[in-house]
Amino acid sequence: VHDLLAQIPSTVSRAADLGCGPGNSTELLLRRFPTATVVGVDSSEEMIRAAKQRLPHVRFELGDLATWPEQP
């Protein structure tokens, strides 16, 4: 994941972690793009709860990726 994130230009202003799980990859996005608006999306209520507990200052949404509106 670190190698993949390093390939993305640092000028990102918005990022979405689709299938964020407990927020592990969301945390990496926040570190790589500290000024970006980041949202995590997952279809599991349990994972969203865990992610909110891990990163209470980040927006997490329960959602189905098939119908996600692509608006971080």
mmCIF file of the N, C-alpha and C atoms, coordinates in Angstrom:
data_MODEL
# 
_entry.id   MODEL 
# 
loop_
_atom_site.group_PDB 
_atom_site.id 
_atom_site.type_symbol 
_atom_site.label_atom_id 
_atom_site.label_alt_id 
_atom_site.label_comp_id 
_atom_site.label_asym_id 
_atom_site.label_entity_id 
_atom_site.label_seq_id 
_atom_site.pdbx_PDB_ins_code 
_atom_site.Cartn_x 
_atom_site.Cartn_y 
_atom_site.Cartn_z 
_atom_site.occupancy 
_atom_site.B_iso_or_equiv 
_atom_site.pdbx_formal_charge 
_atom_site.auth_seq_id 
_atom_site.auth_comp_id 
_atom_site.auth_asym_id 
_atom_site.auth_atom_id 
_atom_site.pdbx_PDB_model_num 
ATOM 1   N N  . VAL A 1 1  ? 0.827   -1.193 0.000  1.00 0.00 ? 1  VAL A N  1 
ATOM 2   C CA . VAL A 1 1  ? 0.000   0.000  0.000  1.00 0.00 ? 1  VAL A CA 1 
ATOM 3   C C  . VAL A 1 1  ? 0.869   1.254  0.000  1.00 0.00 ? 1  VAL A C  1 
ATOM 4   N N  . HIS A 1 2  ? 1.939   1.250  0.756  1.00 0.00 ? 2  HIS A N  1 
ATOM 5   C CA . HIS A 1 2  ? 2.817   2.423  0.814  1.00 0.00 ? 2  HIS A CA 1 
ATOM 6   C C  . HIS A 1 2  ? 3.385   2.740  -0.565 1.00 0.00 ? 2  HIS A C  1 
ATOM 7   N N  . ASP A 1 3  ? 3.797   1.709  -1.313 1.00 0.00 ? 3  ASP A N  1 
ATOM 8   C CA . ASP A 1 3  ? 4.344   1.909  -2.658 1.00 0.00 ? 3  ASP A CA 1 
ATOM 9   C C  . ASP A 1 3  ? 3.288   2.471  -3.600 1.00 0.00 ? 3  ASP A C  1 
ATOM 10  N N  . LEU A 1 4  ? 2.066   1.990  -3.483 1.00 0.00 ? 4  LEU A N  1 
ATOM 11  C CA . LEU A 1 4  ? 0.980   2.498  -4.331 1.00 0.00 ? 4  LEU A CA 1 
ATOM 12  C C  . LEU A 1 4  ? 0.669   3.962  -4.016 1.00 0.00 ? 4  LEU A C  1 
ATOM 13  N N  . LEU A 1 5  ? 0.585   4.290  -2.734 1.00 0.00 ? 5  LEU A N  1 
ATOM 14  C CA . LEU A 1 5  ? 0.301   5.671  -2.340 1.00 0.00 ? 5  LEU A CA 1 
ATOM 15  C C  . LEU A 1 5  ? 1.405   6.617  -2.795 1.00 0.00 ? 5  LEU A C  1 
ATOM 16  N N  . ALA A 1 6  ? 2.636   6.152  -2.787 1.00 0.00 ? 6  ALA A N  1 
ATOM 17  C CA . ALA A 1 6  ? 3.761   6.987  -3.206 1.00 0.00 ? 6  ALA A CA 1 
ATOM 18  C C  . ALA A 1 6  ? 3.673   7.363  -4.685 1.00 0.00 ? 6  ALA A C  1 
ATOM 19  N N  . GLN A 1 7  ? 2.939   6.595  -5.471 1.00 0.00 ? 7  GLN A N  1 
ATOM 20  C CA . GLN A 1 7  ? 2.795   6.861  -6.901 1.00 0.00 ? 7  GLN A CA 1 
ATOM 21  C C  . GLN A 1 7  ? 1.753   7.943  -7.207 1.00 0.00 ? 7  GLN A C  1 
ATOM 22  N N  . ILE A 1 8  ? 0.940   8.297  -6.223 1.00 0.00 ? 8  ILE A N  1 
ATOM 23  C CA . ILE A 1 8  ? -0.109  9.291  -6.417 1.00 0.00 ? 8  ILE A CA 1 
ATOM 24  C C  . ILE A 1 8  ? 0.464   10.672 -6.118 1.00 0.00 ? 8  ILE A C  1 
ATOM 25  N N  . PRO A 1 9  ? 0.251   11.648 -7.007 1.00 0.00 ? 9  PRO A N  1 
ATOM 26  C CA . PRO A 1 9  ? 0.759   13.003 -6.747 1.00 0.00 ? 9  PRO A CA 1 
ATOM 27  C C  . PRO A 1 9  ? 0.258   13.540 -5.407 1.00 0.00 ? 9  PRO A C  1 
ATOM 28  N N  . SER A 1 10 ? 1.084   14.312 -4.751 1.00 0.00 ? 10 SER A N  1 
ATOM 29  C CA . SER A 1 10 ? 0.746   14.809 -3.411 1.00 0.00 ? 10 SER A CA 1 
ATOM 30  C C  . SER A 1 10 ? -0.261  15.951 -3.439 1.00 0.00 ? 10 SER A C  1 
ATOM 31  N N  . THR A 1 11 ? -0.755  16.324 -4.597 1.00 0.00 ? 11 THR A N  1 
ATOM 32  C CA . THR A 1 11 ? -1.693  17.440 -4.712 1.00 0.00 ? 11 THR A CA 1 
ATOM 33  C C  . THR A 1 11 ? -3.151  17.014 -4.553 1.00 0.00 ? 11 THR A C  1 
ATOM 34  N N  . VAL A 1 12 ? -3.399  15.847 -4.046 1.00 0.00 ? 12 VAL A N  1 
ATOM 35  C CA . VAL A 1 12 ? -4.756  15.340 -3.858 1.00 0.00 ? 12 VAL A CA 1 
ATOM 36  C C  . VAL A 1 12 ? -5.489  16.198 -2.831 1.00 0.00 ? 12 VAL A C  1 
ATOM 37  N N  . SER A 1 13 ? -6.701  16.624 -3.176 1.00 0.00 ? 13 SER A N  1 
ATOM 38  C CA . SER A 1 13 ? -7.481  17.431 -2.231 1.00 0.00 ? 13 SER A CA 1 
ATOM 39  C C  . SER A 1 13 ? -8.639  16.644 -1.615 1.00 0.00 ? 13 SER A C  1 
ATOM 40  N N  . ARG A 1 14 ? -9.056  15.555 -2.291 1.00 0.00 ? 14 ARG A N  1 
ATOM 41  C CA . ARG A 1 14 ? -10.122 14.696 -1.769 1.00 0.00 ? 14 ARG A CA 1 
ATOM 42  C C  . ARG A 1 14 ? -9.743  13.252 -2.025 1.00 0.00 ? 14 ARG A C  1 
ATOM 43  N N  . ALA A 1 15 ? -10.066 12.405 -1.055 1.00 0.00 ? 15 ALA A N  1 
ATOM 44  C CA . ALA A 1 15 ? -9.779  10.977 -1.208 1.00 0.00 ? 15 ALA A CA 1 
ATOM 45  C C  . ALA A 1 15 ? -10.879 10.171 -0.534 1.00 0.00 ? 15 ALA A C  1 
ATOM 46  N N  . ALA A 1 16 ? -11.193 9.036  -1.121 1.00 0.00 ? 16 ALA A N  1 
ATOM 47  C CA . ALA A 1 16 ? -12.188 8.130  -0.549 1.00 0.00 ? 16 ALA A CA 1 
ATOM 48  C C  . ALA A 1 16 ? -11.548 6.760  -0.400 1.00 0.00 ? 16 ALA A C  1 
ATOM 49  N N  . ASP A 1 17 ? -11.706 6.186  0.769  1.00 0.00 ? 17 ASP A N  1 
ATOM 50  C CA . ASP A 1 17 ? -11.223 4.835  1.036  1.00 0.00 ? 17 ASP A CA 1 
ATOM 51  C C  . ASP A 1 17 ? -12.434 3.912  0.934  1.00 0.00 ? 17 ASP A C  1 
ATOM 52  N N  . LEU A 1 18 ? -12.587 3.301  -0.227 1.00 0.00 ? 18 LEU A N  1 
ATOM 53  C CA . LEU A 1 18 ? -13.751 2.449  -0.494 1.00 0.00 ? 18 LEU A CA 1 
ATOM 54  C C  . LEU A 1 18 ? -13.471 1.039  0.002  1.00 0.00 ? 18 LEU A C  1 
ATOM 55  N N  . GLY A 1 19 ? -14.325 0.566  0.897  1.00 0.00 ? 19 GLY A N  1 
ATOM 56  C CA . GLY A 1 19 ? -14.068 -0.712 1.561  1.00 0.00 ? 19 GLY A CA 1 
ATOM 57  C C  . GLY A 1 19 ? -13.032 -0.494 2.648  1.00 0.00 ? 19 GLY A C  1 
ATOM 58  N N  . CYS A 1 20 ? -13.239 0.547  3.443  1.00 0.00 ? 20 CYS A N  1 
ATOM 59  C CA . CYS A 1 20 ? -12.242 1.012  4.415  1.00 0.00 ? 20 CYS A CA 1 
ATOM 60  C C  . CYS A 1 20 ? -11.999 0.057  5.575  1.00 0.00 ? 20 CYS A C  1 
ATOM 61  N N  . GLY A 1 21 ? -12.908 -0.869 5.811  1.00 0.00 ? 21 GLY A N  1 
ATOM 62  C CA . GLY A 1 21 ? -12.719 -1.771 6.944  1.00 0.00 ? 21 GLY A CA 1 
ATOM 63  C C  . GLY A 1 21 ? -12.580 -0.993 8.237  1.00 0.00 ? 21 GLY A C  1 
ATOM 64  N N  . PRO A 1 22 ? -11.650 -1.374 9.115  1.00 0.00 ? 22 PRO A N  1 
ATOM 65  C CA . PRO A 1 22 ? -11.506 -0.696 10.404 1.00 0.00 ? 22 PRO A CA 1 
ATOM 66  C C  . PRO A 1 22 ? -10.693 0.597  10.336 1.00 0.00 ? 22 PRO A C  1 
ATOM 67  N N  . GLY A 1 23 ? -10.366 1.067  9.140  1.00 0.00 ? 23 GLY A N  1 
ATOM 68  C CA . GLY A 1 23 ? -9.685  2.355  9.005  1.00 0.00 ? 23 GLY A CA 1 
ATOM 69  C C  . GLY A 1 23 ? -8.180  2.292  8.835  1.00 0.00 ? 23 GLY A C  1 
ATOM 70  N N  . ASN A 1 24 ? -7.610  1.119  8.693  1.00 0.00 ? 24 ASN A N  1 
ATOM 71  C CA . ASN A 1 24 ? -6.149  1.011  8.529  1.00 0.00 ? 24 ASN A CA 1 
ATOM 72  C C  . ASN A 1 24 ? -5.669  1.786  7.313  1.00 0.00 ? 24 ASN A C  1 
ATOM 73  N N  . SER A 1 25 ? -6.270  1.537  6.169  1.00 0.00 ? 25 SER A N  1 
ATOM 74  C CA . SER A 1 25 ? -5.851  2.216  4.942  1.00 0.00 ? 25 SER A CA 1 
ATOM 75  C C  . SER A 1 25 ? -6.282  3.684  4.946  1.00 0.00 ? 25 SER A C  1 
ATOM 76  N N  . THR A 1 26 ? -7.347  3.997  5.645  1.00 0.00 ? 26 THR A N  1 
ATOM 77  C CA . THR A 1 26 ? -7.776  5.388  5.778  1.00 0.00 ? 26 THR A CA 1 
ATOM 78  C C  . THR A 1 26 ? -6.698  6.183  6.499  1.00 0.00 ? 26 THR A C  1 
ATOM 79  N N  . GLU A 1 27 ? -6.137  5.599  7.520  1.00 0.00 ? 27 GLU A N  1 
ATOM 80  C CA . GLU A 1 27 ? -5.070  6.259  8.267  1.00 0.00 ? 27 GLU A CA 1 
ATOM 81  C C  . GLU A 1 27 ? -3.857  6.522  7.371  1.00 0.00 ? 27 GLU A C  1 
ATOM 82  N N  . LEU A 1 28 ? -3.548  5.579  6.508  1.00 0.00 ? 28 LEU A N  1 
ATOM 83  C CA . LEU A 1 28 ? -2.432  5.773  5.574  1.00 0.00 ? 28 LEU A CA 1 
ATOM 84  C C  . LEU A 1 28 ? -2.729  6.901  4.589  1.00 0.00 ? 28 LEU A C  1 
ATOM 85  N N  . LEU A 1 29 ? -3.969  6.991  4.118  1.00 0.00 ? 29 LEU A N  1 
ATOM 86  C CA . LEU A 1 29 ? -4.365  8.096  3.243  1.00 0.00 ? 29 LEU A CA 1 
ATOM 87  C C  . LEU A 1 29 ? -4.193  9.437  3.943  1.00 0.00 ? 29 LEU A C  1 
ATOM 88  N N  . LEU A 1 30 ? -4.590  9.503  5.190  1.00 0.00 ? 30 LEU A N  1 
ATOM 89  C CA . LEU A 1 30 ? -4.464  10.741 5.959  1.00 0.00 ? 30 LEU A CA 1 
ATOM 90  C C  . LEU A 1 30 ? -3.008  11.152 6.128  1.00 0.00 ? 30 LEU A C  1 
ATOM 91  N N  . ARG A 1 31 ? -2.150  10.192 6.341  1.00 0.00 ? 31 ARG A N  1 
ATOM 92  C CA . ARG A 1 31 ? -0.718  10.493 6.485  1.00 0.00 ? 31 ARG A CA 1 
ATOM 93  C C  . ARG A 1 31 ? -0.117  10.973 5.169  1.00 0.00 ? 31 ARG A C  1 
ATOM 94  N N  . ARG A 1 32 ? -0.503  10.338 4.077  1.00 0.00 ? 32 ARG A N  1 
ATOM 95  C CA . ARG A 1 32 ? 0.050   10.684 2.759  1.00 0.00 ? 32 ARG A CA 1 
ATOM 96  C C  . ARG A 1 32 ? -0.489  12.017 2.257  1.00 0.00 ? 32 ARG A C  1 
ATOM 97  N N  . PHE A 1 33 ? -1.740  12.317 2.563  1.00 0.00 ? 33 PHE A N  1 
ATOM 98  C CA . PHE A 1 33 ? -2.396  13.538 2.080  1.00 0.00 ? 33 PHE A CA 1 
ATOM 99  C C  . PHE A 1 33 ? -2.988  14.311 3.266  1.00 0.00 ? 33 PHE A C  1 
ATOM 100 N N  . PRO A 1 34 ? -2.143  14.912 4.093  1.00 0.00 ? 34 PRO A N  1 
ATOM 101 C CA . PRO A 1 34 ? -2.616  15.532 5.343  1.00 0.00 ? 34 PRO A CA 1 
ATOM 102 C C  . PRO A 1 34 ? -3.582  16.703 5.169  1.00 0.00 ? 34 PRO A C  1 
ATOM 103 N N  . THR A 1 35 ? -3.612  17.336 4.007  1.00 0.00 ? 35 THR A N  1 
ATOM 104 C CA . THR A 1 35 ? -4.535  18.455 3.805  1.00 0.00 ? 35 THR A CA 1 
ATOM 105 C C  . THR A 1 35 ? -5.789  18.053 3.036  1.00 0.00 ? 35 THR A C  1 
ATOM 106 N N  . ALA A 1 36 ? -5.891  16.797 2.639  1.00 0.00 ? 36 ALA A N  1 
ATOM 107 C CA . ALA A 1 36 ? -7.037  16.320 1.862  1.00 0.00 ? 36 ALA A CA 1 
ATOM 108 C C  . ALA A 1 36 ? -8.245  16.037 2.755  1.00 0.00 ? 36 ALA A C  1 
ATOM 109 N N  . THR A 1 37 ? -9.410  16.155 2.173  1.00 0.00 ? 37 THR A N  1 
ATOM 110 C CA . THR A 1 37 ? -10.637 15.715 2.813  1.00 0.00 ? 37 THR A CA 1 
ATOM 111 C C  . THR A 1 37 ? -10.769 14.226 2.515  1.00 0.00 ? 37 THR A C  1 
ATOM 112 N N  . VAL A 1 38 ? -10.835 13.423 3.566  1.00 0.00 ? 38 VAL A N  1 
ATOM 113 C CA . VAL A 1 38 ? -10.866 11.967 3.405  1.00 0.00 ? 38 VAL A CA 1 
ATOM 114 C C  . VAL A 1 38 ? -12.155 11.413 3.989  1.00 0.00 ? 38 VAL A C  1 
ATOM 115 N N  . VAL A 1 39 ? -12.760 10.476 3.269  1.00 0.00 ? 39 VAL A N  1 
ATOM 116 C CA . VAL A 1 39 ? -13.949 9.782  3.752  1.00 0.00 ? 39 VAL A CA 1 
ATOM 117 C C  . VAL A 1 39 ? -13.717 8.283  3.594  1.00 0.00 ? 39 VAL A C  1 
ATOM 118 N N  . GLY A 1 40 ? -14.174 7.523  4.561  1.00 0.00 ? 40 GLY A N  1 
ATOM 119 C CA . GLY A 1 40 ? -14.111 6.068  4.481  1.00 0.00 ? 40 GLY A CA 1 
ATOM 120 C C  . GLY A 1 40 ? -15.506 5.513  4.291  1.00 0.00 ? 40 GLY A C  1 
ATOM 121 N N  . VAL A 1 41 ? -15.636 4.518  3.415  1.00 0.00 ? 41 VAL A N  1 
ATOM 122 C CA . VAL A 1 41 ? -16.934 3.908  3.127  1.00 0.00 ? 41 VAL A CA 1 
ATOM 123 C C  . VAL A 1 41 ? -16.803 2.396  3.246  1.00 0.00 ? 41 VAL A C  1 
ATOM 124 N N  . ASP A 1 42 ? -17.752 1.783  3.932  1.00 0.00 ? 42 ASP A N  1 
ATOM 125 C CA . ASP A 1 42 ? -17.769 0.330  4.050  1.00 0.00 ? 42 ASP A CA 1 
ATOM 126 C C  . ASP A 1 42 ? -19.210 -0.136 4.196  1.00 0.00 ? 42 ASP A C  1 
ATOM 127 N N  . SER A 1 43 ? -19.470 -1.363 3.810  1.00 0.00 ? 43 SER A N  1 
ATOM 128 C CA . SER A 1 43 ? -20.828 -1.906 3.890  1.00 0.00 ? 43 SER A CA 1 
ATOM 129 C C  . SER A 1 43 ? -21.106 -2.597 5.225  1.00 0.00 ? 43 SER A C  1 
ATOM 130 N N  . SER A 1 44 ? -20.107 -2.692 6.073  1.00 0.00 ? 44 SER A N  1 
ATOM 131 C CA . SER A 1 44 ? -20.256 -3.356 7.366  1.00 0.00 ? 44 SER A CA 1 
ATOM 132 C C  . SER A 1 44 ? -20.377 -2.344 8.501  1.00 0.00 ? 44 SER A C  1 
ATOM 133 N N  . GLU A 1 45 ? -21.487 -2.414 9.218  1.00 0.00 ? 45 GLU A N  1 
ATOM 134 C CA . GLU A 1 45 ? -21.668 -1.526 10.377 1.00 0.00 ? 45 GLU A CA 1 
ATOM 135 C C  . GLU A 1 45 ? -20.561 -1.736 11.406 1.00 0.00 ? 45 GLU A C  1 
ATOM 136 N N  . GLU A 1 46 ? -20.159 -2.983 11.595 1.00 0.00 ? 46 GLU A N  1 
ATOM 137 C CA . GLU A 1 46 ? -19.099 -3.300 12.553 1.00 0.00 ? 46 GLU A CA 1 
ATOM 138 C C  . GLU A 1 46 ? -17.778 -2.631 12.155 1.00 0.00 ? 46 GLU A C  1 
ATOM 139 N N  . MET A 1 47 ? -17.446 -2.658 10.879 1.00 0.00 ? 47 MET A N  1 
ATOM 140 C CA . MET A 1 47 ? -16.204 -2.042 10.404 1.00 0.00 ? 47 MET A CA 1 
ATOM 141 C C  . MET A 1 47 ? -16.266 -0.522 10.534 1.00 0.00 ? 47 MET A C  1 
ATOM 142 N N  . ILE A 1 48 ? -17.405 0.059  10.235 1.00 0.00 ? 48 ILE A N  1 
ATOM 143 C CA . ILE A 1 48 ? -17.562 1.514  10.377 1.00 0.00 ? 48 ILE A CA 1 
ATOM 144 C C  . ILE A 1 48 ? -17.415 1.914  11.845 1.00 0.00 ? 48 ILE A C  1 
ATOM 145 N N  . ARG A 1 49 ? -18.000 1.143  12.747 1.00 0.00 ? 49 ARG A N  1 
ATOM 146 C CA . ARG A 1 49 ? -17.846 1.425  14.185 1.00 0.00 ? 49 ARG A CA 1 
ATOM 147 C C  . ARG A 1 49 ? -16.376 1.382  14.584 1.00 0.00 ? 49 ARG A C  1 
ATOM 148 N N  . ALA A 1 50 ? -15.680 0.355  14.131 1.00 0.00 ? 50 ALA A N  1 
ATOM 149 C CA . ALA A 1 50 ? -14.259 0.208  14.463 1.00 0.00 ? 50 ALA A CA 1 
ATOM 150 C C  . ALA A 1 50 ? -13.439 1.363  13.875 1.00 0.00 ? 50 ALA A C  1 
ATOM 151 N N  . ALA A 1 51 ? -13.759 1.757  12.651 1.00 0.00 ? 51 ALA A N  1 
ATOM 152 C CA . ALA A 1 51 ? -13.035 2.852  12.011 1.00 0.00 ? 51 ALA A CA 1 
ATOM 153 C C  . ALA A 1 51 ? -13.269 4.173  12.746 1.00 0.00 ? 51 ALA A C  1 
ATOM 154 N N  . LYS A 1 52 ? -14.510 4.431  13.140 1.00 0.00 ? 52 LYS A N  1 
ATOM 155 C CA . LYS A 1 52 ? -14.827 5.658  13.881 1.00 0.00 ? 52 LYS A CA 1 
ATOM 156 C C  . LYS A 1 52 ? -14.133 5.682  15.230 1.00 0.00 ? 52 LYS A C  1 
ATOM 157 N N  . GLN A 1 53 ? -14.002 4.528  15.835 1.00 0.00 ? 53 GLN A N  1 
ATOM 158 C CA . GLN A 1 53 ? -13.311 4.443  17.113 1.00 0.00 ? 53 GLN A CA 1 
ATOM 159 C C  . GLN A 1 53 ? -11.815 4.721  16.924 1.00 0.00 ? 53 GLN A C  1 
ATOM 160 N N  . ARG A 1 54 ? -11.263 4.197  15.861 1.00 0.00 ? 54 ARG A N  1 
ATOM 161 C CA . ARG A 1 54 ? -9.844  4.368  15.556 1.00 0.00 ? 54 ARG A CA 1 
ATOM 162 C C  . ARG A 1 54 ? -9.521  5.805  15.161 1.00 0.00 ? 54 ARG A C  1 
ATOM 163 N N  . LEU A 1 55 ? -10.375 6.406  14.327 1.00 0.00 ? 55 LEU A N  1 
ATOM 164 C CA . LEU A 1 55 ? -10.148 7.747  13.783 1.00 0.00 ? 55 LEU A CA 1 
ATOM 165 C C  . LEU A 1 55 ? -11.401 8.597  13.963 1.00 0.00 ? 55 LEU A C  1 
ATOM 166 N N  . PRO A 1 56 ? -11.671 9.052  15.178 1.00 0.00 ? 56 PRO A N  1 
ATOM 167 C CA . PRO A 1 56 ? -12.933 9.753  15.453 1.00 0.00 ? 56 PRO A CA 1 
ATOM 168 C C  . PRO A 1 56 ? -13.101 11.085 14.711 1.00 0.00 ? 56 PRO A C  1 
ATOM 169 N N  . HIS A 1 57 ? -12.030 11.657 14.216 1.00 0.00 ? 57 HIS A N  1 
ATOM 170 C CA . HIS A 1 57 ? -12.097 12.944 13.525 1.00 0.00 ? 57 HIS A CA 1 
ATOM 171 C C  . HIS A 1 57 ? -12.350 12.809 12.015 1.00 0.00 ? 57 HIS A C  1 
ATOM 172 N N  . VAL A 1 58 ? -12.468 11.581 11.524 1.00 0.00 ? 58 VAL A N  1 
ATOM 173 C CA . VAL A 1 58 ? -12.653 11.321 10.096 1.00 0.00 ? 58 VAL A CA 1 
ATOM 174 C C  . VAL A 1 58 ? -14.095 10.935 9.818  1.00 0.00 ? 58 VAL A C  1 
ATOM 175 N N  . ARG A 1 59 ? -14.582 11.320 8.645  1.00 0.00 ? 59 ARG A N  1 
ATOM 176 C CA . ARG A 1 59 ? -15.946 10.965 8.230  1.00 0.00 ? 59 ARG A CA 1 
ATOM 177 C C  . ARG A 1 59 ? -15.956 9.536  7.676  1.00 0.00 ? 59 ARG A C  1 
ATOM 178 N N  . PHE A 1 60 ? -16.801 8.707  8.246  1.00 0.00 ? 60 PHE A N  1 
ATOM 179 C CA . PHE A 1 60 ? -17.000 7.339  7.765  1.00 0.00 ? 60 PHE A CA 1 
ATOM 180 C C  . PHE A 1 60 ? -18.478 7.156  7.472  1.00 0.00 ? 60 PHE A C  1 
ATOM 181 N N  . GLU A 1 61 ? -18.757 6.450  6.386  1.00 0.00 ? 61 GLU A N  1 
ATOM 182 C CA . GLU A 1 61 ? -20.137 6.236  5.965  1.00 0.00 ? 61 GLU A CA 1 
ATOM 183 C C  . GLU A 1 61 ? -20.400 4.763  5.707  1.00 0.00 ? 61 GLU A C  1 
ATOM 184 N N  . LEU A 1 62 ? -21.559 4.335  6.131  1.00 0.00 ? 62 LEU A N  1 
ATOM 185 C CA . LEU A 1 62 ? -22.032 2.996  5.802  1.00 0.00 ? 62 LEU A CA 1 
ATOM 186 C C  . LEU A 1 62 ? -22.607 3.086  4.399  1.00 0.00 ? 62 LEU A C  1 
ATOM 187 N N  . GLY A 1 63 ? -22.126 2.248  3.494  1.00 0.00 ? 63 GLY A N  1 
ATOM 188 C CA . GLY A 1 63 ? -22.645 2.340  2.139  1.00 0.00 ? 63 GLY A CA 1 
ATOM 189 C C  . GLY A 1 63 ? -22.260 1.174  1.262  1.00 0.00 ? 63 GLY A C  1 
ATOM 190 N N  . ASP A 1 64 ? -23.029 1.037  0.209  1.00 0.00 ? 64 ASP A N  1 
ATOM 191 C CA . ASP A 1 64 ? -22.815 0.020  -0.805 1.00 0.00 ? 64 ASP A CA 1 
ATOM 192 C C  . ASP A 1 64 ? -22.032 0.663  -1.941 1.00 0.00 ? 64 ASP A C  1 
ATOM 193 N N  . LEU A 1 65 ? -20.887 0.115  -2.281 1.00 0.00 ? 65 LEU A N  1 
ATOM 194 C CA . LEU A 1 65 ? -20.050 0.702  -3.319 1.00 0.00 ? 65 LEU A CA 1 
ATOM 195 C C  . LEU A 1 65 ? -20.738 0.741  -4.682 1.00 0.00 ? 65 LEU A C  1 
ATOM 196 N N  . ALA A 1 66 ? -21.681 -0.140 -4.898 1.00 0.00 ? 66 ALA A N  1 
ATOM 197 C CA . ALA A 1 66 ? -22.411 -0.171 -6.165 1.00 0.00 ? 66 ALA A CA 1 
ATOM 198 C C  . ALA A 1 66 ? -23.277 1.075  -6.347 1.00 0.00 ? 66 ALA A C  1 
ATOM 199 N N  . THR A 1 67 ? -23.663 1.722  -5.244 1.00 0.00 ? 67 THR A N  1 
ATOM 200 C CA . THR A 1 67 ? -24.526 2.889  -5.327 1.00 0.00 ? 67 THR A CA 1 
ATOM 201 C C  . THR A 1 67 ? -23.875 4.152  -4.740 1.00 0.00 ? 67 THR A C  1 
ATOM 202 N N  . TRP A 1 68 ? -22.596 4.071  -4.408 1.00 0.00 ? 68 TRP A N  1 
ATOM 203 C CA . TRP A 1 68 ? -21.896 5.218  -3.820 1.00 0.00 ? 68 TRP A CA 1 
ATOM 204 C C  . TRP A 1 68 ? -21.848 6.360  -4.822 1.00 0.00 ? 68 TRP A C  1 
ATOM 205 N N  . PRO A 1 69 ? -22.156 7.591  -4.386 1.00 0.00 ? 69 PRO A N  1 
ATOM 206 C CA . PRO A 1 69 ? -22.280 8.714  -5.327 1.00 0.00 ? 69 PRO A CA 1 
ATOM 207 C C  . PRO A 1 69 ? -20.954 9.359  -5.742 1.00 0.00 ? 69 PRO A C  1 
ATOM 208 N N  . GLU A 1 70 ? -19.825 8.850  -5.296 1.00 0.00 ? 70 GLU A N  1 
ATOM 209 C CA . GLU A 1 70 ? -18.512 9.372  -5.670 1.00 0.00 ? 70 GLU A CA 1 
ATOM 210 C C  . GLU A 1 70 ? -18.306 10.819 -5.261 1.00 0.00 ? 70 GLU A C  1 
ATOM 211 N N  . GLN A 1 71 ? -18.692 11.183 -4.056 1.00 0.00 ? 71 GLN A N  1 
ATOM 212 C CA . GLN A 1 71 ? -18.511 12.544 -3.555 1.00 0.00 ? 71 GLN A CA 1 
ATOM 213 C C  . GLN A 1 71 ? -17.847 12.526 -2.190 1.00 0.00 ? 71 GLN A C  1 
ATOM 214 N N  . PRO A 1 72 ? -16.501 12.442 -2.143 1.00 0.00 ? 72 PRO A N  1 
ATOM 215 C CA . PRO A 1 72 ? -15.818 12.407 -0.831 1.00 0.00 ? 72 PRO A CA 1 
ATOM 216 C C  . PRO A 1 72 ? -16.004 13.657 -0.024 1.00 0.00 ? 72 PRO A C  1 
# 
